Amino acid sequence: NDYIAIAYLRLGQFEKSREKYNENISLSPDEKGNNLLMIAESYYNEEKFAEAKKYYKQVYDTEKNKELKKKAFYSLILVANAMNDSNELIKLSNSFRKEYPNSDYQEEISYMLASNYEINGMSEKALIEYETLYNMTTDKDTKEETVKRIMEMLYNKKDYSNALNWAKKISEDTYKNYWIGQILYNTN
């Protein structure tokens, strides 16, 4: 029954998927948290974020399994981000970081917060989050994209000295040389 529910979910037949997950709850009450989480996922994939939020919150509030609870909490952050609820995103992200300081989700949270701050004109906070992301990630592509974003934001603020320091960290030579040229042009 679980495989059928997953198949429906992957095929985009969300209502049928939820029906199967609800059946699973009555057949296997000990798996209730996982099934509720999957119901939430189906609503999220369908972009019915308010419904998804209800189910994620229910899992977070009632689940004893720590991993499911953490996934539900992180998913609440994703919902806040998808709903463009800046205040909720910030509040949940800060709470999550306190509760799960060593979570694998920290990079994604930093990226969401940085993007949110940037979109909402809070460039100083965005720069802090991007720098946090840059320092924590080991992924080469994420590091490169983050350093470019930091450098461009500093350049746009006319903070050419710091922009130059970040530009030197860019590994893509053409991009790096272009921006170093732009920065030096504007400082002379």
C-alpha positions, 0 to 999 in steps of 0.5 A: 500500500505504501508503494502505491501511495508513493507511485501516486505521489510521483505521478502527481495524483496527489488526492489518490496518494493521500487516500492511500496514506490515510489508509496506511494510518489506519492499517499501521498506527505506529507509522502514523508520523511518516504517513502524515509527513507524506500527506504533507509532502503531497500538499507541498508538491501540489503547492497547497502550502497552507494544507501542507503546513497543517500536516507538517505542524501536526507531525512536529507537534506529535511525533516522537521519532526525532528524525521525522520531527526534524524533517517536519520542522525543516519542511515548515521552513520550506513552506514559509519560504514558498509562501514568501512569509518572511517573518515566519521564515526568519522565526522558524529558521532561528528556532531550528538553528537553536534546536538542531545546530548540527543539522544537515539542513543548515546550508539550505537555511542560510541560502533561504535566509540570505535570499529572503534578506536580499529580496527584502532589501536587508543587504547587511543581513543577506551578506552575513548569511551568504558569508555563513553559507560560504564558510560552511559549505564544502560544495565547490559550486555552492561556494563559487555561486556564493562568493559571486553573490557576495562580491556583486552585492558589495560592488553594488554597495560601492564597497569596492575594497571588500568586493575586491577581496571577494572577487579574488576568491572566484575561481572562474577566471573570465568572471573574476578578471571582469569584476576585478577590472570593474572594481579597479576602474571604479577605485581609480 
